[in-house]
Amino acid sequence: MATRRTSERQRQALVEDLRRSCQEGRLRPGDMLPTVRELQEKYRLSPRSVTSELRKLVDEGLLRTVPRVGIFVADTATAEPDSYLMLVEAETSSATTSIVDRVRFGFEERVTQLGAASATMNIDVALKRALDGTLPPIAGAFLAMPDRGEDLVAFGDASTARVRWASIPIEPQDPRMVIDMVTVDHEDGSRAATRHLWQRGHRRIAFLGLHAVADDDPRYHWSALRMQGWQEAMSQLEERVDNIFFLPETAPGSYEQQVETARRTARAIVLRRDVSAVVCASHKAALGLLSALRDAGVPPEGWPTLVAFEDTAELGGGILTSVRVPCEDIGREAAQILWERRHSRLVGKPVDRRLPMPVIRRVDSHNGWPEAGDIASTESHR
């Protein structure tokens, strides 16, 4: 019996061979495909698996079915593939793979699987080209950043598919235009982080955020959602939340300022001996808290237990349990939404697809494991 991995490779080979045959002209529009039995024997798949993969290609428009006759290459099979554009901020030099890189990997992978092509451009460059008419035609655009959603209207026409990586909806002036959203379930991730700490025996579990309590800054809406999830979990666990959430007076003005803002805010946590654990709104917030602990001369054995969002290897002093952002899945889902809009599988009001965030549990130095410096590429406190 074939393993699941082997079966998946054989399924992929079937799909890729059919696509390539259509693209290279070995199969032309109107040609009839081999029978399911023939494909089953060639790729060593079950009839059900072959039928399932062929149905996907029919849905994509590569193939068409003639009832009681067979499956044929569609008339549009040799047409130029749709192009989907991913819009990003200006690149910064980095030796490591960024969150946006990982989102792009998933986006490109899914676009390719759907028989289309992708391109990634800096939003300012793409916007200039869209406004001066030099941007090639696109079937859809994915804005891989939480702000500047209003710029999406410049790409294509009212029928162009659009999706944002964001949690706040926007309404374009043109009622025919739809802008969908994809993001993670911030609240559920924070509930899971809080429950994890509670199960470890902690009761006074604080929250360190990056949004200002009196400011509805859309750039930090995710921090507010993560705090809401923490509050809900603490309420369900019948634990008090009074005076154990810590927010800055003013939200950080930039990504680079987040650690310093969190460090100043976290000074109040250092003074709280009743707080034994902290849910940090991001790894930058966790970095700020660790900096505040070091500034105060608190030895590692006296630090509260931390869980931080996003997952990183930057933190120093132990091993950090994280709530991971499923970056590749965000990219894949964005591509799927664009394709569904493009092919009228998705119609009507904008959708808001929120993906689960897994808690990645890690061992820590309190369990007898070495400090982070002794463990390759993992530098943080549990």
Buried (B, 14 or more C-beta within 10 A) or exposed (E): EEEEEEBEEBBEBBBEBBBEBBBEEEBEBEEEBBEBEEBBEBBEBEEEBBBEBBEBBBBBBBBBBEEEEEBBBBEEBBEEBBBBBBBBBEEEEEEEEEBBBBBBBBBBBBBBBBBBBBBBBEBEEBBEBBEEEEBEEBBBBBBBBBBBBEBBBBBBEEEBBBBBBBBBEBEBEEEEBBBBBBBBBBBBBBBBBBBBBBEBEBBBBBBBBBBBEEEEBBBBBBBBBBBBBBBBBBEEBEBEBEEBBBBBEEBBEEEEBBBBBBBEBBBBBBEBEEBBBBBBBBBBBBBBBBBBBBEEEBEBEEBBBBBBBBBBBEBBBBBBBBBBBBBBBBBBBBBBBBBBBBBEEBEEEBBEBBBEBEBEEBBBBBEEBEBBEEBEEBBBBB
